[in-house]
Amino acid sequence: MTTPLNFLPGPITVRDEVRHAIHQTAISHRSTDFGDLLVDTKRRLCELTGAGYVEILLGSGTLANDMVAAQLSRHSGPGLILSNGEFGDRLIDHARRFGLCARTLAINWGTAFQPSQIEAMFRQQPDTRWLWAVHCETSTGMLNDLTMLKTLCGRRQAALHIDSISSIGTVPVHLPGVTLATGVSGKGLGAYPGLAFVFYHRTMTPSCSLPRYLDLGLYTKYGGVPFTHSSNLVTALHASLQRLYPAARYDSIAEQSAWLRAELASLGFHMVAPKEHATPAVITIALPESLNAASVGDELAEAGCLVSYQSDYLLKRNWIQICLMGEYTRPMLDALMLLMRRYRRLRPPVSDSHLFANRS
Ligand SMILES: *Cc1c(COP(=O)(O)O)cnc(C)c1O
């Protein structure tokens, strides 16, 4: 059996060097070698994003977002959380569980935030101290406008917090102007899942009222290693970062994505994110009623192409996703499109607005 073509948002297919790196003998997280490895890994992450500092945690992206919620709980003023998809909804849930004082601006999935909507929220609550939003909304494939959020927050002196988990490594992400931002090893950065990042710009102090594992300040205090770490995961991430050429990578993802979107559109598929707000690395397709996302996903997997469809929020809306988080060649994309042709729509596309599962 040949390895399937992987169009998942993660885990992605890693390079041989990265696979080799994870199998090296584990070293102590207290050793100088690990310290040096961690320093160089952090340096590369900061260089990629323009962040001042980063901490590398053992866990998935949800852990990093919980750490952001923990820091927000130290804020005295109220905040604002934006959502136009599953991951924005999750930020709202993170906040609720932490008992944060926040208002929410939740708009229909697949629609873009207008600056006027956010400004209106700021006007209604002039003492808003922070804003929390998702950069790349992985559920719909929308890329929310980070520059616009920076401008609006700058004007109001509100601290901007960003979930950049699926944007880092796939599109340029500039974190200056962002107070805290999150990322992971297993999506756009080409390594294994298991490491999560919190990027920040000024040194943090520990807080004895936070759970130990969620206290970003403890990481600062103990040189990034307050607890046991995994040299295997960090070595693999480092190997991937060493081979990451950001500009070339962003260009190739953008080009491949534009080609795929055009091909899919010509077959009559409806893509959830409008072109001008779409992230190149995630193409979410709203299937017509005549097709079933689970069956299509199963059939594509059977034929050797893994697409994303098994998440609850995708199945519920009859959506499938083609992701470009790994590395792809034109023959791989051709193979996928050959399979997608089986599902071409026979009728010309009608207005697809009814296909959106709007929030209740
Ligand atoms: C993947 C992802 C997360 C985190 O999910 P985990 O399953 O914990 O890795 C959070 N936000 C976004 C936008 C994501 O794409």
The ligand as an SDF file (V2000), in Angstrom:
LIG
                    3D

 15 15  0  0  0  0  0  0  0  0999 V2000
   -6.1680   23.3550   15.7190 C   0  0  0  0  0  0  0  0  0  0  0  0
   -6.6600   24.6210   16.2580 C   0  0  0  0  0  0  0  0  0  0  0  0
   -6.7750   24.8580   17.6370 C   0  0  0  0  0  0  0  0  0  0  0  0
   -6.3550   23.8850   18.7020 C   0  0  0  0  0  0  0  0  0  0  0  0
   -6.8670   22.6390   18.6030 O   0  0  0  0  0  0  0  0  0  0  0  0
   -6.1120   21.4140   19.2790 P   0  0  0  0  0  0  0  0  0  0  0  0
   -6.9840   20.2820   18.9010 O   0  0  0  0  0  0  0  0  0  0  0  0
   -6.0410   21.6390   20.7280 O   0  0  0  0  0  0  0  0  0  0  0  0
   -4.7520   21.3430   18.6560 O   0  0  0  0  0  0  0  0  0  0  0  0
   -7.1930   26.1020   18.0730 C   0  0  0  0  0  0  0  0  0  0  0  0
   -7.4770   27.0800   17.1970 N   0  0  0  0  0  0  0  0  0  0  0  0
   -7.3730   26.9010   15.8650 C   0  0  0  0  0  0  0  0  0  0  0  0
   -7.6800   28.0390   14.9520 C   0  0  0  0  0  0  0  0  0  0  0  0
   -6.9720   25.6750   15.3510 C   0  0  0  0  0  0  0  0  0  0  0  0
   -6.8590   25.4970   14.0210 O   0  0  0  0  0  0  0  0  0  0  0  0
  1  2  1  0
  2  3  1  0
  2 14  2  0
  3  4  1  0
  3 10  2  0
  4  5  1  0
  5  6  1  0
  6  7  2  0
  6  8  1  0
  6  9  1  0
 10 11  1  0
 11 12  2  0
 12 13  1  0
 12 14  1  0
 14 15  1  0
M  END
$$$$
